[in-house]
Structure formats: structure tokens, C-alpha cells
Amino acid sequence: MPPRRSYDQYCSAARALDLVGDRWTLLIVRELLAGPRRYTDLHADLPGVSTDVLASRLKDMERDGLATRRRLPPPGAAYVYELTGRGRALLPVLQALGSWGEGELGERRPTDAVRAHWFALPLLRALDGEGLVEVSLEEGEFHLHLGAGDGPVYGDGPAPGEVDARLVMDAATCEAIARGETPLRQAVRDGRVRVTGDGPPAKALREA
């Protein structure tokens, strides 16, 4: 494997960018925050990335200790990639970057790809406490693990168990929340987000 490119600057920001500054790397981290993913799943949820670039970035992430590759036991028998603890520690970096970039979203362009679970990170920023939250959008469903610790912070599709809260909203409302225009609690008060469930996250949203 060729040596990693470096800015050769004695600066922690420069050293961090040596590892995650390449195009696509942080978006791969975003996908792997959902837990172990197969290469084909990553490629499907990163529209626009070439197979060569994706394979190269994953190898770089393995080399730099951000991700690992392992084989699932039968009957799965497929290889998956997952974040290491150091890779998961990039969650607040992505959250800060997403918050900083809210004003750049604007209205969705005809050329913009979208996946329902891409709204997981802005909703995580808007929710407090712990619990399992399921979110239903026009684009599909995903779920959030509040206070996840070392596990996945979100997942695509319906929640894997009994939920503490379920949020239903339309695309316009979710996009307004992602752009920072409408706080989640305000959208709940306005009736634009329907909240069901008896867990702490649901009660906190209804009482806000």
C-alpha cells in the first residue's frame, strides 16, 4: 500500500486532515456510524463514488485504525466494514460539521441524491437523553439510538425492537429541521411532527 499523503505540518488539525481530509472519507464514516456495512451497501448509499475510490478509502481507513474488516459467521458469510473506537470518535466532528453546514443546504436540487437515514445526524443533534427512536419520512424509515455509547448511533429501516418514541413528518419539515430553520420541538408544537410512544424521548418532546 502506498504511504499516506501528509501535509507535513506539526499541527493537530493538519494531522487529522491527513487521515480524514480525503474526499468521501467522512461520508464513509457517516455510513458506518450505522454499524457494520457490506461494501455493496456502502456503494449503494454513497451515490457518485467510484468502486476504485471507495475501495481505496476503505483500505486507508483500515490502515489508519479508523475501520476494520471482518467476515460474518454463517449463514451470513459476508465481509463487513465497521468503525473502530477511534472511528466512532468522529461522531462529534461530523455533528459539528453538519451544524456548520446547515446554511449551505438550501432547497433540494433536482440533482441531489437523498437517503432517509441521512437525516439521522441532524435529528440526533435535536434530541436529548437515551432511548430508541423510530423516524418515518416519505423517503423511508430509520431509527436512532440515543446515548448509544459504543454501538451504532442510527440504523436504516424500522427499529429492531420496542421504541421509546416514534416520529412521523413530511419531507419539507425534515428538511427544514436539517437546515436549522425549524427546531424539532417547535415542529412538534406546530403539529408538523407527530410523536407517539411512552418513553422519555417522546415525553420530552410532547412537554417541550
Salt bridges, closest charged atoms under 4 A:
ASP22 OD1 - ARG5 NH2 2.90
GLU31 OE2 - ARG30 NH2 2.90
GLU31 OE1 - ARG37 NH1 3.19
GLU31 OE1 - HIS117 NE2 2.90
ASP41 OD2 - ARG38 NE 3.10
ASP45 OD2 - ARG37 NH2 2.73
ASP45 OD1 - ARG115 NE 3.10
ASP60 OD1 - ARG63 NH2 3.13
ASP64 OD1 - ARG4 NH1 3.00
ASP64 OD1 - ARG63 NE 3.52
GLU82 OE2 - ARG70 NE 2.27
GLU102 OE2 - ARG125 NH2 3.22
GLU107 OE2 - ARG179 NH2 3.75
ASP112 OD1 - ARG109 NH2 3.03
ASP128 OD2 - ARG185 NH2 3.53
GLU134 OE2 - ARG166 NE 2.64
GLU139 OE2 - ARG108 NH2 2.90
GLU141 OE2 - ARG166 NH2 2.67
ASP156 OD1 - HIS117 ND1 3.84
GLU175 OE2 - ARG108 NH2 2.40
GLU175 OE1 - ARG179 NH1 3.96
GLU181 OE2 - ARG179 NE 2.89
